[in-house]
Amino acid sequence: MELDRKAVEGIAHLARLAISEEDIPEYAHNLSNILNFVAQMDAVDTSSVEPMAHPLKMAQRLRDDTVSEPDGRDRFQAIAPSVEAGLYLVPKVIE
Amino acid sequence: MHTKTIAELAAGLAARDYSSEELTRAFLQRIGRLDPKINSFVTVTDEAALAAAREADRRISAGEAGPLTGVPIAHKDIFCTDGVKTSCGSRMLDNFIAPYDATVVERFKAVGAVMLGKTNMDEFAMGSSNETSFYGPVKNPWELEAVPGGSSGGSAAAVAARLAPGATGTDTGGSIRQPAALCGITGLKPTYGRVSRWGMIAFASSLDQGGPMARTAEDCALMLSAMAGFDPRDSTSVDQPVPDYTATLNGDLKGLKIGLPKEYFGEGLDGEVAKVIEAAIDEYRKLGAEVVEISLPNTGLAVPTYYVVAPAECSSNLSRFDGARYGYRCEQPKNLEDLYKRSRGEGFGPEVKRRIMIGTYALSAGYYDAYYLKAQKLRHLISDDFTQAFEQVDVIMGPTSPTVAFNIGEKKDDPVTMYLSDIYTIAVNLAGLPGMSIPAGFVGNRPVGLQLIGNYFDEGRLLNVAHRFQQATDWHARVPEAFA
């Protein structure tokens, strides 16, 4: 499989990654190589195999629906790029 | 003091041969003097280390000390450390001062271990050579032009160079075992769920596991005893008692059944590395073990399977880095989408972006069944190979890495070749099993690691098997000349 420029741009958009124009050919080349490499998986018939959900075949543990973490808002917002009145600031979303 | 193991340092502290403060100062001085040669630390926490050492000295005087009280260690910069920069080797987190301690860090603090600083690593633990770090490559103390392995390359190099007697690491596809092998130290990746992942920055959540890196199996046993155990804050943490790993180190190996997977000794394995591994296996025969050939027929599928599962989980985990709440934010974003795209595009390095894109592609509409679901099915086959093998044998052995350390820059531009350097370690993560690497010899001046793979929760046996080898050999005691 060979990913073209348009495919790389599409994936980068889905991943919300800005990549520069001149890097696209290299991404196309490397990503295509990786996908061709993982295509070795197709050689095995897995129609009767169950997917592995957990290495120890354990179910996800549930906990009571109660507050277990202390309020750390001030500490967490102290390292935020931009906050005001306890809110995280990002560029305007609705004009 | 830097030549001593953790067990020896603990004995010296208990006997008051030196204080923790003296010990900590000695290691801090060594780091200051020698780390510029190898770049193994991202952050050195001098003042906090000395304060912790004085507190440890008080505990020792008061008779409240445990085996790690006052012993200096380093943490891989993937573990959150309250009030200390936690970069994960990335520009994305270059400004991130963690607001809490990871469970592993908290546990070492609770027993009075002294943190010297945070070690360099491949960006977000994605790499096998430490070349993807935002802070530049770590160099191998044995030969400075060689890589130390990765992703826990800073921890491995720091221990090998005697800048810290022990360090934490994490292993998603070999990131403890491969650098341990390439730097000539001992490293253990525990069973999935044995050590809490809380506060350990996530790469691939179904594979990630923290573990100890030190010079000896005995030291790894001491560290694992402190690290392991149930943590309600990690939903995949296993609620099972933690044995005293130091109590079972000396068990006799007579009658131990060792399986050698024929797939681990075939094409791709360097001939000189193979000789070292064969000599190590002979040592086990002398210790009374019985060696049989086994087969893990799906070995060849492990790397392709991993490079679907790990990128898929990484693309999901790393979506949290959005430039909004913490970490890197681009200058003057035009709108919200621009904020996301440029913060992530500028904050992540090329290998991380590649893996996010592979994972995004594999999980995108119409491709899920062909990639992620297929990989999870193959994972079952790979895991079943081990289950069957452990019906016949107690421990599986083979090389940790197909070659000794390669040179910096040698594989950097070819991701697939780089991925294949983890060919013997990756299946262990896919199956969730515990694995170790121990020093087994050298090719030229570059170390070779012997890999030991155990059944689920059989860390005690792995440590015992490794310890007995280290009683009979001295590969683990060799020191790189420039750091003696």
Interface residues (C-beta under 8 A of the other chain):
Chain A: V8 I11 A12 H13 L14 A15 R16 L17 A18 I19 S20 D23 Y27 N30 L31 N33 I34 L35 F37 V38 A39 Q40 M41 D42 V44 T46 V49 E50 P51 M52 A53 H54 P55 L56 M58 Q60 R61 R63 S68 G72 R75 F76 A78 I79 A80 P81 S82 Y88 V90 P91 K92 V93
Chain B: N95 F96 I97 P99 Y100 T191 Y192 G193 S206 P232 R233 S235 T236 V238 D239 N298 G300 L301 V303 P304 T305 Y307 V308 S315 S319 D322 G323 A324 R325 Y326 G327 R329 P333 K334 N335 L336 E337 D338 L339 Y340 K341 R342 R344 G345 E346 F348 P350 K353 R354 I356 M357 I358 T360 Y361 S364 Y371 L373 K374 A375 Q376 K377 L378 R379 H380 L381 S383 P415 V416 Y419 L430 A431 G432 L433 Y456
